[in-house]
Amino acid sequence: MIELPVFPIVADSLGLPFKYLPELVKYGGVPFLLMLAVSAISFLLAREDASKNAMSALMAVAHFVLFTPFSVTWSKLAIYGRPAIATDPPFAYSRTQWLYLLATTVMVISLVIIAGSSVALVRYGQRNFDHEVVMWAGVLMVAGLVLFAIGFVRLSFVFPAIAIRKYAGISAAWKQTRGNIERLAAIIVLSSAPYFVIRQILDSLIGYHPPGLAAATRGSLDMLLIAMATTALAGPALAYKRVVLDEHEEAPALGGATPSRE
């Protein structure tokens, strides 16, 4: 079993946006601009008294759909370098991207089921003033989220495997992460934490602004940080490379072997 070096992998993950800045702009620019358009539409719908929950769901779905091609490209870039994406268009869907989106959808639906059922129980207990139901619903939510987190970490190699077309099934991904759960969890958290810390700092510094130029600027910065946080998936991709690829093969360049469409 290979023990993952947490901090070197996190450092590499955080350094990739600077190392591959042209690729970040080329492949991340299109989904970022499209997300700004969706955000503007969401804002207009909110002014027409559209449901806040519906708008949040719209933004979440748009993010996953629009950033899936970038996620696939960034994973390949992290694992194999520039030759792997030499023929990739800035934004396109092929079988690989659809499979990646399907895996993401399954993950999100699992989280919604776990959290949604617990929230429903909490509200039921609150409406009926049943404190015992509320308490057990909270326990169920915590237990469910812990199990989800463990499952997500154990299956995190599914995503880079799909991106480079080496997906061998859920059981294979589960076995590949064995013995590295804590290290892999640390890599995932530390690779994404700086972007969310910066977002919280900006929120506290900028504060709330009524609709206008300041609010639009704040929203754009917020979307930029969310987009940048997507680059954190390089963390598990690099871990996958270290555990799976470096152990079994010499990483080949995918320039000719990775067509952009199927």
SULMO-V419580 format. One record per residue. RES is the residue in three letters. SS is DSSP state (a for helix, b for strand, c for the rest). PHI is phi in degrees with one decimal (999 if undefined). OMEGA is omega as a letter, one per 30 degrees, with the letter a starting at -180 (* if undefined). Layout:
RES/SS/PHI/OMEGA + RES/SS/PHI/OMEGA
This chain:
MET/c/999/l + ILE/c/-91.2/l + GLU/c/-86.0/a + LEU/c/-73.0/l + PRO/c/-80.9/a + VAL/a/-60.9/a + PHE/a/-69.0/l + PRO/a/-61.1/l + ILE/a/-67.8/l + VAL/a/-62.4/l + ALA/a/-61.9/l + ASP/a/-63.6/a + SER/a/-61.9/a + LEU/a/-70.4/a + GLY/a/-85.3/a + LEU/a/-59.8/l + PRO/a/-59.6/l + PHE/a/-83.3/l + LYS/a/-67.8/a + TYR/c/-116.3/a + LEU/a/-60.1/l + PRO/a/-59.1/l + GLU/a/-68.5/l + LEU/a/-61.5/l + VAL/a/-69.0/a + LYS/a/-65.1/a + TYR/a/-94.6/l + GLY/a/-95.4/a + GLY/a/-65.7/a + VAL/a/-63.4/l + PRO/a/-62.7/l + PHE/a/-63.6/l + LEU/a/-65.1/l + LEU/a/-65.9/l + MET/a/-66.4/l + LEU/a/-62.5/l + ALA/a/-64.1/l + VAL/a/-63.3/l + SER/a/-62.8/l + ALA/a/-65.5/l + ILE/a/-63.0/l + SER/a/-61.6/l + PHE/a/-63.3/l + LEU/a/-65.5/l + LEU/a/-67.5/l + ALA/a/-65.0/l + ARG/a/-69.7/l + GLU/c/-94.5/l + ASP/c/66.6/l + ALA/c/-69.9/a + SER/c/-60.5/l + LYS/a/-63.2/l + ASN/a/-63.9/l + ALA/a/-65.2/l + MET/a/-67.7/l + SER/a/-64.2/l + ALA/a/-64.2/l + LEU/a/-59.6/a + MET/a/-65.3/a + ALA/a/-65.6/l + VAL/a/-62.8/l + ALA/a/-61.1/a + HIS/a/-61.5/a + PHE/a/-64.2/a + VAL/a/-68.0/a + LEU/a/-74.7/a + PHE/a/-96.3/l + THR/a/-62.4/l + PRO/a/-58.2/l + PHE/a/-65.3/a + SER/a/-60.9/l + VAL/a/-63.6/a + THR/a/-63.8/a + TRP/a/-66.7/l + SER/a/-64.7/l + LYS/a/-63.2/l + LEU/a/-64.0/l + ALA/a/-64.6/a + ILE/a/-82.3/a + TYR/a/-115.6/a + GLY/c/88.9/a + ARG/a/-57.6/a + PRO/a/-57.7/a + ALA/a/-69.0/a + ILE/a/-117.6/a + ALA/c/-59.1/a + THR/c/-105.8/a + ASP/c/-75.3/l + PRO/c/-73.6/a + PRO/c/-60.2/a + PHE/c/-153.9/a + ALA/c/-161.4/l + TYR/c/-113.6/l + SER/c/-130.9/a + ARG/a/-58.1/a + THR/a/-62.3/a + GLN/a/-65.4/l + TRP/a/-66.0/l + LEU/a/-66.7/l + TYR/a/-63.1/l + LEU/a/-65.2/l + LEU/a/-62.1/l + ALA/a/-62.0/l + THR/a/-63.8/a + THR/a/-62.8/l + VAL/a/-61.1/l + MET/a/-61.7/a + VAL/a/-65.7/l + ILE/a/-61.7/l + SER/a/-60.8/l + LEU/a/-64.7/a + VAL/a/-63.9/l + ILE/a/-63.7/a + ILE/a/-64.4/a + ALA/a/-72.2/a + GLY/a/-64.1/l + SER/a/-64.6/l + SER/a/-68.6/l + VAL/a/-63.0/l + ALA/a/-61.2/l + LEU/a/-66.4/l + VAL/a/-61.1/a + ARG/a/-66.2/l + TYR/a/-61.7/l + GLY/a/-64.9/l + GLN/a/-66.4/l + ARG/a/-65.5/a + ASN/c/-101.0/l + PHE/c/54.0/a + ASP/c/-103.1/a + HIS/a/-68.4/l + GLU/a/-67.9/l + VAL/a/-63.2/l + VAL/a/-61.2/a + MET/a/-63.1/a + TRP/a/-69.0/l + ALA/a/-65.5/l + GLY/a/-64.8/l + VAL/a/-63.2/l + LEU/a/-62.2/l + MET/a/-64.5/a + VAL/a/-61.0/a + ALA/a/-62.6/l + GLY/a/-64.3/a + LEU/a/-67.6/l + VAL/a/-64.5/l + LEU/a/-63.7/l + PHE/a/-63.4/a + ALA/a/-60.7/l + ILE/a/-63.5/l + GLY/a/-63.4/l + PHE/a/-63.4/l + VAL/a/-66.2/a + ARG/a/-63.5/a + LEU/c/-106.2/a + SER/c/-65.8/l + PHE/a/-74.9/l + VAL/a/-59.5/a + PHE/a/-70.6/l + PRO/a/-63.9/l + ALA/a/-64.1/l + ILE/a/-63.6/a + ALA/a/-60.3/a + ILE/c/-102.9/l + ARG/c/61.7/l + LYS/c/-123.2/a + TYR/c/-65.0/a + ALA/c/-119.2/l + GLY/c/108.5/a + ILE/a/-66.3/a + SER/a/-63.1/l + ALA/a/-65.5/l + ALA/a/-62.7/l + TRP/a/-62.4/a + LYS/a/-69.6/a + GLN/a/-65.8/a + THR/c/-92.5/a + ARG/c/-61.0/l + GLY/c/86.6/a + ASN/c/-125.6/a + ILE/a/-60.9/a + GLU/a/-64.6/a + ARG/a/-66.7/l + LEU/a/-67.7/l + ALA/a/-61.5/l + ALA/a/-64.0/l + ILE/a/-62.7/a + ILE/a/-63.1/a + VAL/a/-67.8/a + LEU/a/-69.6/l + SER/a/-71.4/a + SER/a/-102.8/a + ALA/a/-57.3/a + PRO/a/-57.3/a + TYR/a/-67.3/a + PHE/a/-75.5/l + VAL/a/-65.6/l + ILE/a/-62.5/l + ARG/a/-63.0/l + GLN/a/-65.3/l + ILE/a/-63.3/l + LEU/a/-63.2/l + ASP/a/-60.3/a + SER/a/-72.1/a + LEU/a/-77.8/a + ILE/a/-82.3/a + GLY/c/72.4/a + TYR/c/-85.6/l + HIS/c/-131.1/l + PRO/c/-65.0/a + PRO/c/-49.4/a + GLY/c/162.4/a + LEU/a/-64.7/a + ALA/a/-63.0/l + ALA/a/-65.6/l + ALA/a/-65.7/l + THR/a/-64.4/l + ARG/a/-62.2/l + GLY/a/-64.1/l + SER/a/-66.0/l + LEU/a/-64.1/l + ASP/a/-61.6/l + MET/a/-64.7/l + LEU/a/-64.2/l + LEU/a/-68.6/l + ILE/a/-64.3/l + ALA/a/-64.6/l + MET/a/-64.6/l + ALA/a/-62.6/l + THR/a/-63.7/l + THR/a/-67.2/l + ALA/a/-66.1/l + LEU/a/-66.3/l + ALA/a/-64.8/l + GLY/a/-58.8/l + PRO/a/-64.2/l + ALA/a/-65.2/l + LEU/a/-68.1/l + ALA/a/-65.5/l + TYR/a/-60.5/l + LYS/a/-60.4/a + ARG/a/-67.6/a + VAL/a/-81.3/a + VAL/a/-97.3/a + LEU/a/-76.1/a + ASP/a/-64.7/a + GLU/a/-82.1/a + HIS/a/-112.1/a + GLU/c/-157.4/l + GLU/c/-86.2/a + ALA/c/-63.5/l + PRO/c/-84.8/l + ALA/c/-76.7/a + LEU/c/-102.0/a + GLY/c/-50.2/a + GLY/c/-92.8/a + ALA/c/-95.0/a + THR/c/-123.4/l + PRO/c/-65.6/a + SER/c/-77.5/l + ARG/c/-133.0/l + GLU/c/-122.6/*
